Amino acid sequence: MPDGIDTTTRRGELFILSAPSATGKTTLIRRLLSHHRELAEHLAFSVSHTTRPPRVGEVDGDHYYFVSEQAFDEMIGADAFVEWAVVHGLRYGTSKAEVERLLAAGNDVILDIDVQGAEQVLRQQPAAPSIFILPPSFEELERRLRSRALDDSEQIERRLVNARREMRCYDSYQYVILNDELDRASEALAAIFLARRCQRDRMRTQIERVLSGFRSQA
C-alpha cells in the first residue's frame, strides 16, 4: 500500500468502467488487479450475472455468474440488481448484495458494465467515478473483434453497430482512457484509482494522525 493512503477504515467507493466490446476493458481491469498490488489490496471486481452461455475457458463465478432466463427474471422481480440491461441481445446485471458486501468490507468496487447499466447506476449515484475506454479506431476495434474468434459474423456486426452507439456516450463519463497501448492505458487506469484514494476526505485518518504529532509539539 502506498505510504499515507488510508484504505482500511472506511466504506469503499464504486467505480464504473464502460467500453465497446473488444476495446479491452476486462484486460485492463485484470492487469490493474495483478500489476498494482498496492491498489489491488482493497480493490474488487464485481462479477456480473448473465444469461449468455459461457465461452470456452470461462469459469462461473470468476468471469460471470451464468444463470438461466428464469433465474434472471426472479432476480429482477426481487429487485436484486443495481443495474441490468440487454446487451448484444443477452441480459447482464450487477447484484446489489455482492456490491454491498464488497463496499462494506472497505473495498473499492469496479463495475464492468455497458453504457445502459452505467446510466442506471449514475442516476442512483451521480458522484460515482466513471471511466470510458476508447479503442484506437473503428478499424482496430473491428480487427480485435474478428481476431479473437469468439463470435459469429452476425454477432460481430451487432457488436459493431452497438459500438457506434456506445461511443456517443463518452461525454457522460468523468474520465476517458485511450487503449492504444496496453501498458500506457493500464498506468492511466491505475493513476485514476490512486488519485481518488488521495482525495482529502479519504485521507482523514492519516491527516489526523500526522496533525496530532504537530499538536503535541505545540
N, CA, C and O of each residue as an XYZ file, in Angstrom:
872
protein
N       0.845     -1.195      0.000
C       0.000      0.000      0.000
C       0.880      1.245      0.000
O       1.824      1.286      0.789
N       0.642      2.265     -0.828
C       1.442      3.468     -0.830
C       1.375      4.148      0.522
O       0.322      4.157      1.161
N       2.513      4.731      0.977
C       2.550      5.408      2.269
C       1.527      6.530      2.307
O       1.391      7.298      1.355
N       0.807      6.614      3.425
C      -0.101      7.726      3.656
C      -1.477      7.568      3.084
O      -2.300      8.467      3.256
N      -1.786      6.466      2.406
C      -3.112      6.297      1.811
C      -3.949      5.403      2.701
O      -3.583      4.261      2.976
N      -5.073      5.931      3.147
C      -5.943      5.211      4.069
C      -7.015      4.466      3.283
O      -7.893      5.092      2.689
N      -6.953      3.125      3.272
C      -7.946      2.337      2.542
C      -8.638      1.324      3.434
O      -9.419      0.506      2.946
N      -8.371      1.360      4.730
C      -8.835      0.270      5.585
C      -9.897      0.679      6.592
O     -10.478     -0.192      7.240
N     -10.174      1.970      6.752
C     -11.052      2.393      7.829
C     -12.336      3.032      7.317
O     -13.021      3.712      8.081
N     -12.670      2.842      6.092
C     -13.838      3.493      5.525
C     -14.544      2.557      4.559
O     -14.005      1.529      4.147
N     -15.763      2.940      4.210
C     -16.510      2.218      3.187
C     -15.849      2.439      1.839
O     -15.315      3.517      1.575
N     -15.881      1.430      0.989
C     -15.268      1.546     -0.324
C     -16.055      2.463     -1.255
O     -17.145      2.929     -0.924
N     -15.481      2.706     -2.412
C     -16.084      3.579     -3.423
C     -16.402      2.758     -4.667
O     -15.672      1.831     -5.020
N     -17.501      3.111     -5.322
C     -17.952      2.390     -6.510
C     -17.413      3.077     -7.760
O     -17.586      4.283     -7.937
N     -16.752      2.294     -8.633
C     -16.205      2.807     -9.885
C     -16.927      2.149    -11.062
O     -17.196      0.947    -11.043
N     -17.235      2.941    -12.074
C     -17.914      2.451    -13.273
C     -16.928      2.451    -14.432
O     -16.256      3.451    -14.684
N     -16.845      1.332    -15.134
C     -15.956      1.220    -16.288
C     -16.746      0.679    -17.471
O     -17.345     -0.393    -17.379
N     -16.753      1.419    -18.590
C     -17.502      1.013    -19.776
C     -16.644      1.175    -21.021
O     -15.697      1.960    -21.050
N     -17.002      0.406    -22.053
C     -16.304      0.491    -23.338
C     -17.038     -0.377    -24.337
O     -17.727     -1.318    -23.945
N     -16.906     -0.082    -25.621
C     -17.437     -1.006    -26.622
C     -16.767     -2.373    -26.508
O     -15.618     -2.469    -26.077
N     -17.470     -3.409    -26.888
C     -16.946     -4.773    -26.850
C     -15.642     -4.871    -27.629
O     -15.535     -4.357    -28.742
N     -14.637     -5.545    -27.030
C     -13.306     -5.781    -27.599
C     -12.375     -4.583    -27.471
O     -11.276     -4.597    -28.027
N     -12.790     -3.554    -26.753
C     -11.892     -2.419    -26.515
C     -10.780     -2.799    -25.544
O      -9.691     -2.228    -25.594
N     -11.051     -3.765    -24.656
C     -10.011     -4.241    -23.753
C     -10.209     -3.881    -22.302
O      -9.257     -3.929    -21.524
N     -11.437     -3.516    -21.906
C     -11.641     -3.077    -20.525
C     -11.422     -4.200    -19.522
O     -10.866     -3.966    -18.449
N     -11.851     -5.422    -19.853
C     -11.653     -6.531    -18.918
C     -10.166     -6.841    -18.761
O      -9.710     -7.135    -17.656
N      -9.410     -6.780    -19.851
C      -7.962     -6.969    -19.776
C      -7.322     -5.909    -18.897
O      -6.426     -6.213    -18.110
N      -7.774     -4.664    -19.024
C      -7.223     -3.580    -18.206
C      -7.541     -3.793    -16.725
O      -6.693     -3.547    -15.867
N      -8.750     -4.245    -16.429
C      -9.117     -4.495    -15.032
C      -8.245     -5.598    -14.447
O      -7.709     -5.453    -13.348
N      -8.104     -6.688    -15.170
C      -7.303     -7.803    -14.658
C      -5.831     -7.417    -14.534
O      -5.146     -7.885    -13.625
N      -5.354     -6.593    -15.409
C      -3.971     -6.111    -15.324
C      -3.802     -5.197    -14.110
O      -2.787     -5.254    -13.416
N      -4.791     -4.368    -13.867
C      -4.753     -3.492    -12.698
C      -4.664     -4.319    -11.420
O      -3.875     -4.010    -10.528
N      -5.468     -5.361    -11.336
C      -5.503     -6.194    -10.139
C      -4.222     -7.011     -9.958
O      -3.822     -7.301     -8.831
N      -3.582     -7.381    -11.065
C      -2.396     -8.228    -10.971
C      -1.082     -7.459    -10.924
O      -0.093     -7.967    -10.394
N      -1.050     -6.227    -11.476
C       0.200     -5.483    -11.579
C       0.331     -4.350    -10.560
O       1.410     -3.775    -10.419
N      -0.734     -4.027     -9.859
C      -0.689     -2.916     -8.898
C      -1.192     -3.423     -7.551
O      -2.319     -3.143     -7.141
N      -0.330     -4.173     -6.879
C      -0.754     -4.819     -5.645
C      -1.110     -3.822     -4.548
O      -1.951     -4.107     -3.695
N      -0.469     -2.646     -4.569
C      -0.772     -1.642     -3.547
C      -2.197     -1.124     -3.693
O      -2.808     -0.711     -2.708
N      -2.735     -1.142     -4.920
C      -4.122     -0.757     -5.157
C      -5.061     -1.951     -5.016
O      -6.167     -1.825     -4.492
N      -4.611     -3.096     -5.485
C      -5.470     -4.287     -5.530
C      -5.810     -4.826     -4.151
O      -6.783     -5.565     -4.001
N      -5.018     -4.466     -3.132
C      -5.265     -4.979     -1.789
C      -6.679     -4.659     -1.312
O      -7.283     -5.457     -0.594
N      -7.207     -3.513     -1.698
C      -8.562     -3.124     -1.310
C      -9.365     -2.726     -2.553
O     -10.058     -1.709     -2.569
N      -9.251     -3.557     -3.590
C      -9.940     -3.313     -4.851
C     -10.578     -4.615     -5.304
O      -9.919     -5.655     -5.328
N     -11.849     -4.567     -5.661
C     -12.575     -5.782     -6.040
C     -13.308     -5.566     -7.355
O     -13.781     -4.469     -7.651
N     -13.392     -6.635     -8.135
C     -14.114     -6.639     -9.399
C     -15.469     -7.289     -9.175
O     -15.542     -8.450     -8.772
N     -16.538     -6.554     -9.431
C     -17.880     -7.100     -9.262
C     -18.211     -8.014    -10.438
O     -18.240     -7.573    -11.587
N     -18.459     -9.276    -10.147
C     -18.777    -10.261    -11.189
C     -20.260    -10.154    -11.548
O     -21.125    -10.273    -10.680
N     -20.544     -9.932    -12.809
C     -21.916     -9.745    -13.269
C     -22.622    -11.083    -13.481
O     -21.988    -12.119    -13.681
N     -23.954    -11.029    -13.431
C     -24.795    -12.154    -13.838
C     -25.141    -11.988    -15.315
O     -25.334    -10.869    -15.790
N     -25.219    -13.104    -16.038
C     -25.602    -13.027    -17.442
C     -26.377    -14.270    -17.861
O     -26.215    -15.355    -17.303
N     -27.217    -14.071    -18.855
C     -27.982    -15.195    -19.412
C     -27.268    -15.832    -20.602
O     -27.760    -16.817    -21.153
N     -26.130    -15.297    -21.006
C     -25.441    -15.910    -22.141
C     -24.673    -17.149    -21.682
O     -24.253    -17.223    -20.527
N     -24.487    -18.116    -22.572
C     -23.728    -19.318    -22.204
C     -22.246    -18.993    -22.063
O     -21.752    -18.075    -22.718
N     -21.532    -19.730    -21.223
C     -20.091    -19.468    -21.062
C     -19.321    -19.815    -22.327
O     -19.656    -20.764    -23.035
N     -18.288    -19.033    -22.598
C     -17.380    -19.350    -23.689
C     -16.327    -20.334    -23.191
O     -16.209    -20.580    -21.991
N     -15.577    -20.884    -24.116
C     -14.518    -21.824    -23.760
C     -13.524    -21.142    -22.820
O     -13.010    -20.065    -23.121
N     -13.262    -21.774    -21.691
C     -12.302    -21.237    -20.735
C     -12.891    -20.340    -19.668
O     -12.209    -20.023    -18.694
N     -14.147    -19.919    -19.821
C     -14.765    -19.066    -18.821
C     -15.235    -19.899    -17.630
O     -15.725    -21.018    -17.780
N     -15.070    -19.315    -16.446
C     -15.390    -20.012    -15.206
C     -16.538    -19.292    -14.507
O     -16.493    -18.076    -14.318
N     -17.569    -20.050    -14.123
C     -18.705    -19.468    -13.402
C     -18.230    -18.906    -12.063
O     -17.531    -19.578    -11.305
N     -18.622    -17.661    -11.788
C     -18.224    -17.017    -10.551
C     -16.929    -16.243    -10.659
O     -16.590    -15.472     -9.761
N     -16.203    -16.437    -11.743
C     -14.954    -15.707    -11.976
C     -15.152    -14.694    -13.094
O     -14.967    -13.494    -12.896
N     -15.531    -15.186    -14.274
C     -15.801    -14.277    -15.394
C     -17.211    -13.687    -15.290
O     -17.395    -12.476    -15.417
N     -18.193    -14.546    -15.061
C     -19.595    -14.151    -14.867
C     -20.256    -15.193    -13.974
O     -19.719    -16.278    -13.754
N     -21.435    -14.838    -13.463
C     -22.345    -15.839    -12.922
C     -23.300    -16.171    -14.064
O     -24.102    -15.327    -14.464
N     -23.223    -17.370    -14.582
C     -24.042    -17.779    -15.719
C     -25.356    -18.352    -15.177
O     -25.366    -19.373    -14.490
N     -26.460    -17.676    -15.498
C     -27.753    -18.065    -14.939
C     -28.776    -18.243    -16.061
O     -28.588    -17.764    -17.179
N     -29.853    -18.939    -15.734
C     -30.923    -19.154    -16.703
C     -31.776    -17.893    -16.845
O     -31.710    -16.981    -16.021
N     -32.575    -17.867    -17.911
C     -33.509    -16.746    -18.093
C     -34.465    -16.656    -16.905
O     -34.786    -15.560    -16.447
N     -34.914    -17.796    -16.411
C     -35.837    -17.808    -15.274
C     -35.181    -17.235    -14.025
O     -35.785    -16.431    -13.315
N     -33.949    -17.648    -13.759
C     -33.246    -17.138    -12.574
C     -33.027    -15.635    -12.682
O     -33.136    -14.915    -11.689
N     -32.718    -15.161    -13.890
C     -32.525    -13.726    -14.098
C     -33.838    -12.981    -13.843
O     -33.850    -11.938    -13.189
N     -34.938    -13.524    -14.363
C     -36.256    -12.924    -14.131
C     -36.573    -12.847    -12.642
O     -37.116    -11.849    -12.169
N     -36.241    -13.881    -11.921
C     -36.506    -13.905    -10.478
C     -35.701    -12.832     -9.750
O     -36.199    -12.214     -8.809
N     -34.469    -12.610    -10.177
C     -33.653    -11.561     -9.562
C     -34.224    -10.181     -9.871
O     -34.214     -9.300     -9.011
N     -34.721     -9.986    -11.090
C     -35.368     -8.707    -11.421
C     -36.588     -8.503    -10.518
O     -36.788     -7.422     -9.964
N     -37.401     -9.555    -10.378
C     -38.600     -9.471     -9.552
C     -38.295     -9.187     -8.095
O     -39.093     -8.559     -7.399
N     -37.140     -9.647     -7.630
C     -36.742     -9.432     -6.240
C     -35.968     -8.127     -6.057
O     -35.462     -7.853     -4.969
N     -35.875     -7.326     -7.112
C     -35.108     -6.070     -7.079
C     -33.682     -6.327     -6.592
O     -33.154     -5.598     -5.753
N     -33.074     -7.381     -7.139
C     -31.757     -7.818     -6.674
C     -30.599     -7.212     -7.465
O     -29.436     -7.481     -7.162
N     -30.907     -6.392     -8.481
C     -29.850     -5.816     -9.306
C     -29.655     -4.330     -9.027
O     -30.624     -3.593     -8.843
N     -28.398     -3.893     -8.998
C     -28.080     -2.466     -9.024
C     -28.446     -1.907    -10.388
O     -28.973     -0.801    -10.511
N     -28.152     -2.700    -11.406
C     -28.493     -2.350    -12.792
C     -28.575     -3.635    -13.584
O     -27.950     -4.639    -13.243
N     -29.364     -3.583    -14.656
C     -29.349     -4.682    -15.614
C     -29.746     -4.136    -16.970
O     -30.444     -3.127    -17.069
N     -29.290     -4.818    -18.021
C     -29.569     -4.333    -19.370
C     -29.472     -5.482    -20.364
O     -28.845     -6.509    -20.106
N     -30.109     -5.273    -21.495
C     -29.967     -6.194    -22.630
C     -28.824     -5.671    -23.484
O     -28.884     -4.557    -24.003
N     -27.780     -6.485    -23.625
C     -26.583     -6.078    -24.357
C     -26.283     -7.137    -25.415
O     -26.108     -8.310    -25.086
N     -26.224     -6.730    -26.683
C     -25.981     -7.663    -27.786
C     -26.998     -8.807    -27.778
O     -26.676     -9.943    -28.126
N     -28.230     -8.487    -27.374
C     -29.297     -9.472    -27.387
C     -29.339    -10.390    -26.185
O     -30.174    -11.294    -26.136
N     -28.454    -10.185    -25.204
C     -28.397    -11.007    -23.995
C     -28.483    -10.100    -22.775
O     -28.248     -8.896    -22.866
N     -28.825    -10.691    -21.629
C     -29.021     -9.874    -20.428
C     -27.843     -9.997    -19.467
O     -27.286    -11.074    -19.258
N     -27.488     -8.850    -18.891
C     -26.408     -8.766    -17.917
C     -26.897     -7.919    -16.745
O     -27.654     -6.969    -16.942
N     -26.472     -8.255    -15.535
C     -26.895     -7.485    -14.368
C     -25.871     -7.554    -13.248
O     -25.086     -8.498    -13.161
N     -25.893     -6.528    -12.386
C     -24.977     -6.431    -11.249
C     -25.745     -6.640     -9.959
O     -26.719     -5.934     -9.699
N     -25.324     -7.593     -9.152
C     -26.005     -7.945     -7.912
C     -25.832     -6.877     -6.837
O     -24.708     -6.486     -6.520
N     -26.933     -6.410     -6.281
C     -26.865     -5.458     -5.161
C     -26.147     -6.063     -3.961
O     -25.312     -5.412     -3.332
N     -26.479     -7.314     -3.650
C     -25.918     -7.959     -2.458
C     -24.401     -8.066     -2.557
O     -23.697     -7.820     -1.577
N     -23.893     -8.432     -3.733
C     -22.444     -8.585     -3.876
C     -21.739     -7.248     -3.780
O     -20.708     -7.136     -3.118
N     -22.281     -6.232     -4.433
C     -21.660     -4.908     -4.390
C     -21.650     -4.368     -2.963
O     -20.640     -3.831     -2.509
N     -22.767     -4.508     -2.258
C     -22.846     -4.006     -0.891
C     -21.856     -4.736      0.015
O     -21.212     -4.112      0.859
N     -21.732     -6.039     -0.152
C     -20.793     -6.812      0.665
C     -19.363     -6.321      0.468
O     -18.620     -6.162      1.436
N     -18.982     -6.084     -0.765
C     -17.629     -5.649     -1.068
C     -17.366     -4.233     -0.564
O     -16.310     -3.964      0.010
N     -18.318     -3.330     -0.776
C     -18.151     -1.947     -0.316
C     -18.067     -1.877      1.203
O     -17.234     -1.156      1.751
N     -18.933     -2.628      1.880
C     -18.968     -2.608      3.346
C     -17.668     -3.126      3.946
O     -17.303     -2.759      5.062
N     -16.967     -3.987      3.193
C     -15.693     -4.534      3.676
C     -14.531     -3.570      3.432
O     -13.384     -3.890      3.745
N     -14.824     -2.389      2.875
C     -13.788     -1.395      2.652
C     -13.117     -1.465      1.298
O     -12.103     -0.805      1.069
N     -13.674     -2.260      0.396
C     -13.094     -2.390     -0.941
C     -13.664     -1.355     -1.903
O     -14.862     -1.076     -1.884
N     -12.806     -0.788     -2.740
C     -13.299     -0.076     -3.910
C     -13.765     -1.138     -4.901
O     -13.104     -2.161     -5.075
N     -14.902     -0.896     -5.549
C     -15.513     -1.909     -6.404
C     -15.597     -1.401     -7.842
O     -16.090     -0.303     -8.101
N     -15.105     -2.225     -8.773
C     -15.158     -1.895    -10.199
C     -16.366     -2.569    -10.830
O     -16.510     -3.790    -10.753
N     -17.227     -1.785    -11.451
C     -18.334     -2.323    -12.240
C     -17.949     -2.271    -13.710
O     -17.798     -1.188    -14.275
N     -17.791     -3.416    -14.322
C     -17.522     -3.524    -15.755
C     -18.878     -3.660    -16.438
O     -19.404     -4.765    -16.570
N     -19.444     -2.527    -16.873
C     -20.829     -2.544    -17.343
C     -21.007     -1.747    -18.634
O     -20.219     -0.859    -18.961
N     -22.061     -2.096    -19.346
C     -22.474     -1.422    -20.569
C     -22.933      0.004    -20.260
O     -23.236      0.332    -19.113
N     -22.980      0.846    -21.293
C     -23.392      2.238    -21.103
C     -24.815      2.340    -20.560
O     -25.133      3.288    -19.842
N     -25.682      1.367    -20.896
C     -27.046      1.388    -20.349
C     -27.019      1.189    -18.835
O     -27.710      1.888    -18.093
N     -26.211      0.225    -18.387
C     -26.082     -0.022    -16.958
C     -25.440      1.144    -16.247
O     -25.840      1.496    -15.138
N     -24.437      1.752    -16.882
C     -23.766      2.904    -16.281
C     -24.755      4.049    -16.066
O     -24.721      4.720    -15.034
N     -25.625      4.265    -17.034
C     -26.632      5.321    -16.898
C     -27.535      5.062    -15.695
O     -27.883      5.993    -14.969
N     -27.910      3.814    -15.485
C     -28.759      3.467    -14.345
C     -28.038      3.726    -13.024
O     -28.618      4.296    -12.099
N     -26.772      3.307    -12.934
C     -26.009      3.488    -11.688
C     -25.786      4.972    -11.407
O     -25.887      5.412    -10.262
N     -25.483      5.739    -12.449
C     -25.211      7.164    -12.246
C     -26.467      7.937    -11.856
O     -26.370      8.981    -11.211
N     -27.635      7.446    -12.233
C     -28.867      8.083    -11.757
C     -28.996      7.896    -10.244
O     -29.482      8.783     -9.543
N     -28.559      6.740     -9.748
C     -28.631      6.454     -8.317
C     -27.470      7.086     -7.549
O     -27.641      7.552     -6.423
N     -26.292      7.096     -8.166
C     -25.087      7.580     -7.507
C     -24.318      8.481     -8.472
O     -23.309      8.062     -9.040
N     -24.787      9.709     -8.659
C     -24.179     10.589     -9.663
C     -22.718     10.947     -9.399
O     -22.008     11.365    -10.313
N     -22.266     10.786     -8.159
C     -20.873     11.122     -7.840
C     -19.918      9.959     -8.061
O     -18.710     10.120     -7.891
N     -20.431      8.793     -8.435
C     -19.563      7.634     -8.633
C     -18.565      7.910     -9.759
O     -18.966      8.361    -10.832
N     -17.280      7.651     -9.540
C     -16.295      7.850    -10.608
C     -16.611      6.952    -11.800
O     -16.854      5.756    -11.642
N     -16.605      7.540    -12.988
C     -16.952      6.784    -14.194
C     -15.841      6.935    -15.229
O     -15.320      8.028    -15.450
N     -15.489      5.810    -15.859
C     -14.356      5.757    -16.778
C     -14.801      5.107    -18.082
O     -15.405      4.034    -18.075
N     -14.501      5.759    -19.192
C     -14.835      5.211    -20.509
C     -13.537      4.882    -21.231
O     -12.626      5.708    -21.291
N     -13.456      3.667    -21.781
C     -12.267      3.231    -22.509
C     -12.520      3.354    -24.005
O     -13.490      2.802    -24.526
N     -11.652      4.073    -24.686
C     -11.762      4.254    -26.137
C     -10.876      3.260    -26.876
O      -9.737      3.037    -26.466
N     -11.369      2.657    -27.956
C     -10.490      1.889    -28.845
C      -9.679      2.868    -29.700
O     -10.076      4.024    -29.842
N      -8.566      2.434    -30.266
C      -7.764      3.350    -31.090
C      -8.510      3.874    -32.315
O      -8.316      5.018    -32.726
N      -9.369      3.022    -32.898
C     -10.110      3.390    -34.100
C     -11.203      2.356    -34.333
O     -11.194      1.282    -33.732
N     -12.135      2.687    -35.204
C     -13.168      1.715    -35.572
C     -12.533      0.493    -36.240
O     -12.924     -0.643    -35.972
N     -11.549      0.739    -37.113
C     -10.910     -0.357    -37.836
C     -10.197     -1.315    -36.880
O     -10.246     -2.533    -37.054
N      -9.533     -0.749    -35.867
C      -8.841     -1.601    -34.910
C      -9.834     -2.370    -34.049
O      -9.597     -3.530    -33.714
N     -10.931     -1.741    -33.695
C     -11.952     -2.445    -32.921
C     -12.504     -3.622    -33.719
O     -12.667     -4.715    -33.177
N     -12.794     -3.407    -35.000
C     -13.299     -4.499    -35.836
C     -12.262     -5.605    -35.949
O     -12.607     -6.786    -35.898
N     -10.987     -5.232    -36.102
C      -9.928     -6.251    -36.199
C      -9.872     -7.089    -34.923
O      -9.743     -8.311    -34.990
N      -9.970     -6.433    -33.750
C      -9.926     -7.158    -32.481
C     -11.124     -8.104    -32.351
O     -10.976     -9.245    -31.913
N     -12.298     -7.627    -32.731
C     -13.487     -8.471    -32.643
C     -13.340     -9.721    -33.504
O     -13.689    -10.822    -33.077
N     -12.823     -9.547    -34.713
C     -12.718    -10.690    -35.622
C     -11.564    -11.608    -35.224
O     -11.673    -12.827    -35.352
N     -10.468    -11.039    -34.746
C      -9.294    -11.864    -34.451
C      -9.462    -12.693    -33.189
O      -8.816    -13.732    -33.052
N     -10.311    -12.261    -32.264
C     -10.466    -13.055    -31.045
C     -11.342    -14.295    -31.274
O     -11.354    -15.205    -30.445
N     -12.070    -14.333    -32.388
C     -12.822    -15.521    -32.824
C     -13.756    -16.061    -31.749
O     -13.843    -17.271    -31.536
N     -14.450    -15.153    -31.079
C     -15.402    -15.557    -30.043
C     -16.851    -15.497    -30.517
O     -17.733    -16.089    -29.895
N     -17.098    -14.785    -31.614
C     -18.461    -14.557    -32.084
C     -18.579    -14.886    -33.565
O     -17.604    -14.822    -34.313
N     -19.798    -15.241    -33.973
C     -20.020    -15.454    -35.399
C     -20.184    -14.093    -36.094
O     -20.198    -13.052    -35.436
N     -20.305    -14.112    -37.416
C     -20.352    -12.862    -38.193
C     -21.529    -11.982    -37.791
O     -21.405    -10.758    -37.734
N     -22.671    -12.607    -37.513
C     -23.855    -11.835    -37.123
C     -23.630    -11.125    -35.794
O     -23.991     -9.959    -35.637
N     -23.033    -11.832    -34.840
C     -22.754    -11.219    -33.539
C     -21.723    -10.098    -33.665
O     -21.842     -9.070    -32.999
N     -20.726    -10.288    -34.505
C     -19.714     -9.243    -34.699
C     -20.344     -7.988    -35.273
O     -20.057     -6.881    -34.817
N     -21.205     -8.155    -36.274
C     -21.874     -6.990    -36.864
C     -22.750     -6.288    -35.828
O     -22.806     -5.059    -35.789
N     -23.427     -7.063    -34.997
C     -24.258     -6.467    -33.950
C     -23.394     -5.668    -32.971
O     -23.779     -4.574    -32.558
N     -22.240     -6.203    -32.602
C     -21.351     -5.518    -31.666
C     -20.789     -4.240    -32.284
O     -20.596     -3.247    -31.582
N     -20.528     -4.255    -33.568
C     -20.025     -3.052    -34.232
C     -21.105     -1.972    -34.313
O     -20.818     -0.790    -34.119
N     -22.336     -2.373    -34.595
C     -23.450     -1.416    -34.596
C     -23.605     -0.799    -33.206
O     -23.766      0.414    -33.069
N     -23.554     -1.652    -32.175
C     -23.684     -1.157    -30.805
C     -22.512     -0.253    -30.433
O     -22.687      0.714    -29.691
N     -21.321     -0.560    -30.943
C     -20.147      0.262    -30.628
C     -20.331      1.697    -31.120
O     -19.925      2.639    -30.439
N     -20.931      1.869    -32.278
C     -21.173      3.222    -32.790
C     -22.071      3.998    -31.833
O     -21.848      5.183    -31.586
N     -23.079      3.328    -31.299
C     -23.983      3.973    -30.339
C     -23.266      4.255    -29.022
O     -23.402      5.336    -28.449
N     -22.506      3.277    -28.551
C     -21.824      3.422    -27.260
C     -20.795      4.549    -27.285
O     -20.624      5.255    -26.292
N     -20.118      4.719    -28.401
C     -19.086      5.757    -28.494
C     -19.659      7.160    -28.313
O     -18.952      8.074    -27.890
N     -20.929      7.325    -28.632
C     -21.554      8.640    -28.469
C     -21.786      8.984    -26.998
O     -22.125     10.123    -26.675
N     -21.608      8.013    -26.109
C     -21.884      8.217    -24.681
C     -20.656      8.623    -23.885
O     -20.750      8.811    -22.672
N     -19.506      8.764    -24.536
C     -18.262      9.006    -23.793
C     -18.333     10.248    -22.908
O     -17.714     10.290    -21.844
N     -19.093     11.270    -23.350
C     -19.096     12.520    -22.589
C     -19.987     12.473    -21.353
O     -20.149     13.485    -20.672
N     -20.565     11.314    -21.055
C     -21.292     11.136    -19.800
C     -20.360     10.665    -18.681
O     -20.779     10.545    -17.530
N     -19.093     10.398    -19.023
C     -18.128      9.840    -18.083
C     -17.132     10.910    -17.627
O     -16.831     11.854    -18.357
N     -16.628     10.736    -16.399
C     -15.665     11.695    -15.858
C     -14.276     11.538    -16.464
O     -13.569     12.523    -16.676
N     -13.890     10.299    -16.741
C     -12.546     10.010    -17.241
C     -12.646      9.241    -18.551
O     -13.567      8.451    -18.759
N     -11.673      9.489    -19.433
C     -11.597      8.763    -20.703
C     -10.157      8.300    -20.904
O      -9.219      9.088    -20.777
N      -9.988      7.007    -21.221
C      -8.667      6.439    -21.464
C      -8.643      5.847    -22.871
O      -9.540      5.093    -23.250
N      -7.626      6.188    -23.632
C      -7.438      5.611    -24.965
C      -6.599      4.349    -24.824
O      -5.446      4.412    -24.399
N      -7.176      3.197    -25.182
C      -6.454      1.929    -25.074
C      -5.771      1.599    -26.397
O      -6.135      0.644    -27.083
N      -4.775      2.410    -26.737
C      -3.990      2.158    -27.945
C      -2.721      1.375    -27.640
O      -2.128      0.762    -28.527
N      -2.308      1.402    -26.367
C      -1.109      0.677    -25.943
C      -1.368      0.208    -24.522
O      -1.630      1.029    -23.643
N      -1.302     -1.082    -24.281
C      -1.786     -1.671    -23.033
C      -1.073     -1.129    -21.803
O      -1.729     -0.786    -20.820
N       0.249     -1.042    -21.831
C       0.979     -0.576    -20.649
C       0.583      0.855    -20.286
O       0.355      1.166    -19.117
N       0.505      1.716    -21.291
C       0.161      3.110    -21.017
C      -1.261      3.229    -20.500
O      -1.510      3.958    -19.541
N      -2.200      2.522    -21.122
C      -3.601      2.576    -20.695
C      -3.749      2.012    -19.286
O      -4.527      2.535    -18.488
N      -3.014      0.957    -18.978
C      -3.061      0.359    -17.642
C      -2.569      1.335    -16.586
O      -3.159      1.432    -15.510
N      -1.494      2.058    -16.881
C      -0.970      3.042    -15.925
C      -1.949      4.202    -15.750
O      -2.088      4.738    -14.651
N      -2.626      4.589    -16.829
C      -3.613      5.665    -16.729
C      -4.765      5.247    -15.823
O      -5.244      6.039    -15.011
N      -5.207      3.995    -15.964
C      -6.288      3.498    -15.118
C      -5.854      3.456    -13.654
O      -6.605      3.871    -12.771
N      -4.651      2.959    -13.397
C      -4.141      2.907    -12.026
C      -4.038      4.310    -11.429
O      -4.308      4.503    -10.244
N      -3.647      5.287    -12.246
C      -3.500      6.662    -11.762
C      -4.835      7.237    -11.295
O      -4.880      7.996    -10.327
N      -5.917      6.879    -11.976
C      -7.240      7.362    -11.556
C      -7.586      6.820    -10.179
O      -8.042      7.571     -9.317
N      -7.378      5.531     -9.962
C      -7.680      4.936     -8.659
C      -6.798      5.530     -7.568
O      -7.272      5.813     -6.468
N      -5.526      5.717     -7.869
C      -4.613      6.282     -6.882
C      -5.004      7.713     -6.531
O      -4.980      8.099     -5.363
N      -5.366      8.501     -7.550
C      -5.766      9.888     -7.297
C      -7.027      9.950     -6.438
O      -7.132     10.798     -5.551
N      -7.979      9.062     -6.695
C      -9.206      9.055     -5.889
C      -8.893      8.752     -4.430
O      -9.499      9.326     -3.525
N      -7.945      7.850     -4.207
C      -7.609      7.488     -2.832
C      -6.828      8.579     -2.114
O      -6.737      8.575     -0.886
N      -6.271      9.500     -2.866
C      -5.532     10.610     -2.255
C      -6.409     11.833     -2.016
O      -5.908     12.864     -1.568
N      -7.701     11.745     -2.303
C      -8.595     12.864     -2.019
C      -8.620     13.147     -0.515
O      -8.482     12.242      0.308
N      -8.799     14.411     -0.186
C      -8.735     14.828      1.225
C      -9.680     14.029      2.119
O      -9.286     13.588      3.199
N     -10.910     13.842      1.683
C     -11.883     13.147      2.530
C     -11.494     11.695      2.780
O     -11.876     11.121      3.800
N     -10.745     11.098      1.869
C     -10.324      9.721      2.050
C      -9.031      9.617      2.860
O      -8.599      8.523      3.223
N      -8.425     10.763      3.136
C      -7.160     10.779      3.874
C      -7.342     11.227      5.324
O      -6.356     11.479      6.016
N      -8.597     11.331      5.798
C      -8.853     11.902      7.112
C      -8.067     11.220      8.229
O      -7.479     11.894      9.075
N      -8.053      9.899      8.237
C      -7.375      9.174      9.307
C      -5.886      9.479      9.318
O      -5.306      9.735     10.374
N      -5.266      9.452      8.140
C      -3.841      9.742      8.049
C      -3.548     11.194      8.398
O      -2.561     11.491      9.071
N      -4.410     12.098      7.939
C      -4.216     13.523      8.244
C      -4.237     13.760      9.745
O      -3.374     14.444     10.296
N      -5.251     13.176     10.402
C      -5.374     13.378     11.845
C      -4.194     12.793     12.599
O      -3.761     13.360     13.602
N      -3.668     11.670     12.136
C      -2.530     11.059     12.805
C      -1.303     11.968     12.714
O      -0.575     12.129     13.694
N      -1.074     12.564     11.536
C       0.064     13.469     11.373
C      -0.137     14.748     12.178
O       0.779     15.220     12.851
N      -1.358     15.310     12.104
C      -1.628     16.558     12.815
C      -1.494     16.398     14.325
O      -1.067     17.325     15.013
N      -1.857     15.228     14.844
C      -1.749     15.028     16.283
C      -0.301     15.152     16.750
O      -0.043     15.646     17.847
N       0.640     14.705     15.923
C       2.049     14.842     16.273
C       2.499     16.289     16.290
O       3.333     16.678     17.108
N       1.944     17.093     15.380
C       2.264     18.510     15.366
C       1.670     19.204     16.598
O       2.298     20.079     17.195
N       0.444     18.797     16.968
C      -0.190     19.424     18.127
C       0.595     19.127     19.403
O       0.711     19.976     20.287
N       1.133     17.907     19.484
C       1.873     17.544     20.703
C       3.163     18.321     20.846
O       3.727     18.411     21.937
N       3.630     18.884     19.743
C       4.878     19.675     19.790
C       4.626     21.162     19.976
O       5.561     21.957     20.069
N       3.320     21.536     20.031
C       2.994     22.975     20.149
C       3.292     23.475     21.560
O       3.086     24.652     21.854
